[in-house]
Amino acid sequence: KKTIPPAVFKAIKQIFIDLSERPLLERCLRGATQNSNECFNGLVWQMCPKVGFCSARVVETAVSLATAQFNDGPLAIEHVLSEMCLPVGAHTHATVAKLQATKRYQSARRRSEEVKMRRKKRRRVRKGAQEVQVEQEGVTYEAGSF
């Protein structure tokens, strides 16, 4: 049986201790981490698509802009332009205002009980269809299986 070399173990031990802290594990149980990570990744790939090669500088810029937009919303674009001493025109300001209004509307709509119930119903229907398919065909995919 192979073991981890002592130097590697020493280097990663603290990471495992941090990752096994109770508050973090409780958040992960509720699934409170995946959607925000997917949202952030979506912002990065929107600015720097994975379909073609991008240099390290382009990827770093995309990550920086995505971080600003993820934390501050569409208004971050105006702040970045201002910091670069670039004028923020009327069209940019209007677009940012429209994006903020759309974001607020969608956020409120997603929180409504009606939309939550529809989402849960769709999920139940989808899960039921998957269970029927597994009954008919057997398991066709398992994580880590070859």
C-alpha positions in Angstrom: 0.0 0.0 0.0 1.4 3.4 -1.0 1.4 6.3 1.5 1.8 10.0 1.0 5.4 11.2 1.5 5.9 13.0 4.8 6.8 16.3 3.1 3.6 16.3 1.0 1.5 15.3 4.0 2.9 18.2 6.0 2.2 20.6 3.1 -1.5 19.5 2.7 -2.4 18.7 6.3 -3.7 22.2 7.1 -5.8 22.3 4.0 -7.6 19.1 5.0 -8.1 20.5 8.5 -9.6 23.7 7.1 -11.8 21.9 4.7 -13.2 19.7 7.4 -14.3 22.5 9.7 -17.9 22.1 10.8 -19.3 25.4 9.5 -17.9 24.8 6.0 -19.2 21.3 5.9 -22.7 22.4 7.0 -22.8 25.0 4.2 -21.8 22.3 1.7 -24.6 20.0 3.0 -27.2 22.6 2.1 -25.7 23.0 -1.3 -24.9 26.6 -0.6 -21.7 26.7 -2.5 -22.2 25.2 -5.9 -24.6 27.8 -7.5 -22.4 30.7 -6.6 -19.3 29.0 -8.0 -21.1 28.1 -11.2 -22.3 31.7 -11.5 -18.8 33.0 -11.1 -17.4 30.5 -13.6 -20.1 31.5 -16.0 -19.0 35.1 -15.8 -15.4 34.2 -16.5 -16.2 32.0 -19.5 -18.6 34.6 -20.9 -15.6 37.0 -21.1 -13.0 34.3 -22.0 -14.7 31.4 -23.8 -13.2 28.0 -23.5 -13.5 27.1 -27.2 -10.3 28.9 -28.2 -6.9 29.6 -26.8 -6.5 32.6 -24.6 -3.2 33.9 -23.2 -2.6 33.9 -19.4 -3.0 37.7 -19.4 -6.5 37.5 -21.1 -7.6 34.8 -18.6 -6.3 36.9 -15.6 -8.1 40.0 -16.9 -11.3 38.0 -17.4 -11.0 36.5 -13.8 -10.4 40.0 -12.4 -13.4 41.6 -14.2 -15.6 38.6 -13.3 -14.6 39.0 -9.7 -15.5 42.7 -9.7 -18.8 42.0 -11.5 -19.6 39.1 -9.2 -19.0 41.2 -6.1 -20.4 44.5 -7.2 -22.7 43.7 -10.1 -22.9 45.5 -13.4 -21.8 48.8 -11.7 -18.3 47.3 -11.4 -17.7 48.0 -15.1 -18.2 51.7 -14.6 -15.8 51.6 -11.6 -13.1 49.8 -13.7 -13.5 52.3 -16.5 -13.2 55.2 -14.1 -10.1 53.7 -12.5 -8.6 53.5 -15.9 -9.4 57.2 -16.5 -11.7 56.3 -19.3 -14.8 58.3 -19.8 -18.1 56.6 -19.0 -20.5 57.7 -21.6 -24.3 57.9 -21.6 -24.7 54.6 -23.4 -22.5 52.7 -20.9 -24.3 54.3 -18.0 -27.7 53.4 -19.5 -26.7 49.8 -20.2 -25.3 49.4 -16.6 -28.6 50.8 -15.2 -30.6 48.4 -17.4 -28.5 45.4 -16.3 -28.9 46.3 -12.7 -32.7 46.7 -13.0 -32.8 43.3 -14.8 -30.7 41.7 -12.1 -33.0 43.0 -9.4 -36.1 41.9 -11.2 -34.8 38.4 -11.8 -33.6 38.1 -8.3 -37.0 39.1 -6.9 -38.8 36.8 -9.3 -36.7 33.8 -8.4 -37.4 34.3 -4.7 -41.2 34.3 -5.2 -43.0 31.3 -3.9 -44.8 30.6 -7.2 -41.5 30.3 -9.1 -40.0 28.1 -6.3 -43.0 25.8 -6.5 -42.7 25.5 -10.3 -39.0 24.8 -9.9 -39.6 22.0 -7.3 -42.3 20.5 -9.5 -40.1 20.4 -12.6 -37.3 18.8 -10.5 -39.7 16.1 -9.2 -40.9 15.4 -12.7 -37.4 15.1 -14.0 -36.3 12.9 -11.2 -39.3 10.6 -11.7 -38.5 10.3 -15.4 -34.9 9.4 -14.6 -36.1 6.7 -12.1 -38.4 5.2 -14.8 -35.5 5.2 -17.3 -33.2 3.5 -14.8 -35.9 0.9 -14.2 -36.3 0.2 -17.9 -32.7 0.3 -19.0 -30.7 -0.2 -15.8 -27.9 2.1 -14.7 -26.2 3.6 -17.8 -23.8 6.0 -16.1 -22.0 5.9 -12.8 -19.5 8.5 -11.6 -16.0 7.0 -11.7 -17.0 3.8 -13.5 -15.5 2.7 -16.8 
